[in-house]
Amino acid sequence: MNRQSLKAVISTILALLFLLLAATGALLYFGKTGVVWGFTRQGLRGTHFWAAVSMCVLIVVHLTLNFRVYLAELRALMKKGKLESGRSVPEKKNGK
């Protein structure tokens, strides 16, 4: 698998994990009783926890694979004067 395909797979898995976390989080929050749609609260908590752990690991991998892209974007922003000391600077408009 080449680097581009790996990035696509990781991004897709991250999106699916996000949806899983949102669904299990909503079920845990709104489902106040013991069993929700056939899932026990303990099972939902375990699924939610391991999805979160998996997502954290994949975020680190994603950031590592895209590190050069992030650096290039930051350099481009700094070169244009959009970032200065971590805050946004308004651009000057032709003598106004």
One Martini backbone bead per residue (centre of mass of N, CA, C, O) as a GRO file, in nm:
protein
   96
    1MET     BB    1   0.095   0.038   0.025
    2ASN     BB    2   0.071   0.350  -0.024
    3ARG     BB    3   0.069   0.656   0.119
    4GLN     BB    4  -0.201   0.761   0.002
    5SER     BB    5  -0.374   0.515   0.082
    6LEU     BB    6  -0.317   0.529   0.383
    7LYS     BB    7  -0.443   0.806   0.428
    8ALA     BB    8  -0.729   0.726   0.333
    9VAL     BB    9  -0.779   0.501   0.538
   10ILE     BB   10  -0.736   0.667   0.796
   11SER     BB   11  -0.953   0.882   0.741
   12THR     BB   12  -1.189   0.684   0.729
   13ILE     BB   13  -1.157   0.561   1.010
   14LEU     BB   14  -1.186   0.828   1.163
   15ALA     BB   15  -1.475   0.886   1.070
   16LEU     BB   16  -1.601   0.623   1.185
   17LEU     BB   17  -1.513   0.669   1.479
   18PHE     BB   18  -1.668   0.927   1.518
   19LEU     BB   19  -1.948   0.805   1.475
   20LEU     BB   20  -1.926   0.597   1.703
   21LEU     BB   21  -1.880   0.801   1.932
   22ALA     BB   22  -2.142   0.959   1.890
   23ALA     BB   23  -2.338   0.722   1.928
   24THR     BB   24  -2.242   0.616   2.206
   25GLY     BB   25  -2.266   0.886   2.352
   26ALA     BB   26  -2.570   0.927   2.307
   27LEU     BB   27  -2.662   0.661   2.437
   28LEU     BB   28  -2.537   0.720   2.717
   29TYR     BB   29  -2.683   0.992   2.769
   30PHE     BB   30  -2.996   0.915   2.687
   31GLY     BB   31  -2.961   0.622   2.806
   32LYS     BB   32  -3.073   0.548   3.133
   33THR     BB   33  -3.092   0.258   3.100
   34GLY     BB   34  -2.966  -0.061   3.070
   35VAL     BB   35  -3.099  -0.100   2.772
   36VAL     BB   36  -2.983  -0.017   2.432
   37TRP     BB   37  -3.062  -0.162   2.153
   38GLY     BB   38  -2.919  -0.431   2.296
   39PHE     BB   39  -2.728  -0.257   2.475
   40THR     BB   40  -2.523  -0.227   2.716
   41ARG     BB   41  -2.362  -0.001   2.905
   42GLN     BB   42  -2.098  -0.156   2.924
   43GLY     BB   43  -2.065  -0.203   2.619
   44LEU     BB   44  -2.068   0.097   2.540
   45ARG     BB   45  -1.826   0.185   2.708
   46GLY     BB   46  -1.620  -0.001   2.576
   47THR     BB   47  -1.657   0.098   2.288
   48HIS     BB   48  -1.597   0.396   2.345
   49PHE     BB   49  -1.313   0.362   2.458
   50TRP     BB   50  -1.176   0.204   2.214
   51ALA     BB   51  -1.242   0.418   2.003
   52ALA     BB   52  -1.079   0.645   2.140
   53VAL     BB   53  -0.805   0.509   2.139
   54SER     BB   54  -0.791   0.459   1.833
   55MET     BB   55  -0.818   0.756   1.752
   56CYS     BB   56  -0.563   0.863   1.891
   57VAL     BB   57  -0.362   0.691   1.735
   58LEU     BB   58  -0.453   0.784   1.445
   59ILE     BB   59  -0.388   1.083   1.486
   60VAL     BB   60  -0.085   1.049   1.514
   61VAL     BB   61  -0.045   0.915   1.239
   62HIS     BB   62  -0.170   1.142   1.070
   63LEU     BB   63   0.027   1.367   1.161
   64THR     BB   64   0.283   1.222   1.066
   65LEU     BB   65   0.206   1.190   0.760
   66ASN     BB   66   0.130   1.529   0.753
   67PHE     BB   67   0.365   1.716   0.850
   68ARG     BB   68   0.463   1.859   0.588
   69VAL     BB   69   0.197   1.995   0.525
   70TYR     BB   70   0.174   2.164   0.781
   71LEU     BB   71   0.436   2.321   0.744
   72ALA     BB   72   0.363   2.449   0.471
   73GLU     BB   73   0.113   2.600   0.572
   74LEU     BB   74   0.254   2.770   0.789
   75ARG     BB   75   0.454   2.909   0.601
   76ALA     BB   76   0.243   3.041   0.417
   77LEU     BB   77   0.106   3.208   0.639
   78MET     BB   78   0.363   3.360   0.737
   79LYS     BB   79   0.441   3.487   0.463
   80LYS     BB   80   0.153   3.650   0.442
   81GLY     BB   81   0.090   3.760   0.748
   82LYS     BB   82  -0.135   3.588   0.916
   83LEU     BB   83   0.096   3.521   1.124
   84GLU     BB   84   0.142   3.655   1.464
   85SER     BB   85   0.192   3.529   1.757
   86GLY     BB   86  -0.080   3.342   1.713
   87ARG     BB   87  -0.227   3.570   1.544
   88SER     BB   88  -0.439   3.755   1.371
   89VAL     BB   89  -0.377   3.961   1.079
   90PRO     BB   90  -0.463   4.221   0.915
   91GLU     BB   91  -0.486   4.332   0.607
   92LYS     BB   92  -0.368   4.557   0.390
   93LYS     BB   93  -0.535   4.829   0.201
   94ASN     BB   94  -0.433   5.036  -0.019
   95GLY     BB   95  -0.398   5.286   0.210
   96LYS     BB   96  -0.647   5.218   0.433
   0.00000   0.00000   0.00000
